[in-house]
Amino acid sequence: PRPTPTTTPTTPPAQGGTWAAGRAYQVGDQVTYGGATYRCRQAHTAIPGWEPPNVPALWLQV
């Protein structure tokens, strides 16, 4: 019998979990912070003070 080809994802899944300083976020990544969920609006590496509710230019609450 012939082997069945498998598909490999072309893009990694969006990062999830709790927001963390020092992590590189990409547009569309989702995080939780303070019990709410946020989606990244601009690619960036997070630093203290850039928590989602503090920087609406980077995070959109969903």
C-alpha positions as CSV (number, residue, x, y, z in Angstrom):
1,P,0.0,0.0,0.0
2,R,1.0,3.6,-0.6
3,P,1.7,5.8,2.3
4,T,-0.9,8.5,2.9
5,P,0.5,12.0,2.7
6,T,0.2,14.1,5.8
7,T,-0.4,17.8,6.0
8,T,1.8,20.1,8.0
9,P,0.4,23.4,9.3
10,T,2.0,26.3,7.5
11,T,1.5,28.8,10.3
12,P,2.0,28.1,14.0
13,P,-1.0,28.6,16.3
14,A,-1.4,32.0,17.9
15,Q,0.2,32.3,21.2
16,G,-2.1,32.2,24.1
17,G,-2.0,32.2,27.8
18,T,-1.4,34.9,30.3
19,W,0.3,38.2,29.2
20,A,4.0,38.2,30.0
21,A,6.7,40.9,29.8
22,G,9.6,39.9,27.5
23,R,7.4,37.8,25.2
24,A,7.2,38.6,21.5
25,Y,3.6,39.0,20.3
26,Q,2.4,38.9,16.7
27,V,-0.8,40.4,15.3
28,G,-3.7,38.2,16.2
29,D,-2.1,36.6,19.3
30,Q,-4.6,36.3,22.2
31,V,-3.7,36.6,25.9
32,T,-5.6,36.9,29.1
33,Y,-4.8,39.6,31.7
34,G,-6.9,40.5,34.7
35,G,-9.5,38.0,33.8
36,A,-10.2,39.5,30.3
37,T,-9.1,38.3,26.9
38,Y,-7.2,40.6,24.5
39,R,-6.0,40.3,20.9
40,C,-2.7,41.8,19.8
41,R,-3.1,44.7,17.3
42,Q,0.6,45.4,16.6
43,A,3.6,43.1,16.7
44,H,5.8,43.9,19.6
45,T,7.9,42.5,22.4
46,A,6.1,43.3,25.7
47,I,7.7,45.3,28.5
48,P,6.4,46.1,32.0
49,G,3.8,48.8,31.6
50,W,2.5,47.5,28.3
51,E,-0.1,45.3,29.9
52,P,-3.2,45.0,27.7
53,P,-5.6,47.5,29.5
54,N,-2.8,50.1,29.7
55,V,-2.0,50.2,25.9
56,P,-5.0,50.1,23.7
57,A,-2.8,50.7,20.6
58,L,-1.3,47.2,21.2
59,W,-4.3,45.3,22.6
60,L,-8.0,45.0,21.8
61,Q,-10.3,43.4,24.3
62,V,-12.3,40.6,22.9
